[in-house]
Amino acid sequence: MSAPRIVLYAKSTCPHCAVAREAIRASGESWEERDPASDPETLRELLMYAASATVPTILIGNRALVGFDHDRFEQMLSQPPFEPPVRQPETPEELAEADPDLTGQK
């Protein structure tokens, strides 16, 4: 089974989380809910994506939506998955390591 497309960091008693939960359900996307208050590892995970422990936080790929804004949520759903750019070698040493033929070294 593949990982869900959406991860919702939420608390069961949070009214804004309930709104986010319903919007995610309505989207039809695969999703998973995690409570950062229930597990220190989940809290650390949330803090990696959002610089605060604010809930709801919705993670779609590697993009985080802190709080809930329906328009922003829809916009994030319509974007292709985020792929970080591949860093190209810049220094002669990096070029030689990446491809010795580029620098004439073997």
C-alpha angles and dihedrals in degrees: 000000000000125000117269116262092227131044117193117200104202148141122234093233097049114107092200089053089054090055091048091047092054093048091051091049090050091052091065091222123138110259146167131207124219128185112215091195092061100054133030091213091055089049091052089048091052091049090055090062102032121032090227139044091245117148135240096045116163119202117200109178103315095330119102128205109198112203118000127286113164095207093049090046091053090047092052091049091055094052121093116251113286113252115186112233117261109246112233121220111260111174124064089248092053091046091051091049093048096045122352090200091066092065100033090245122127 
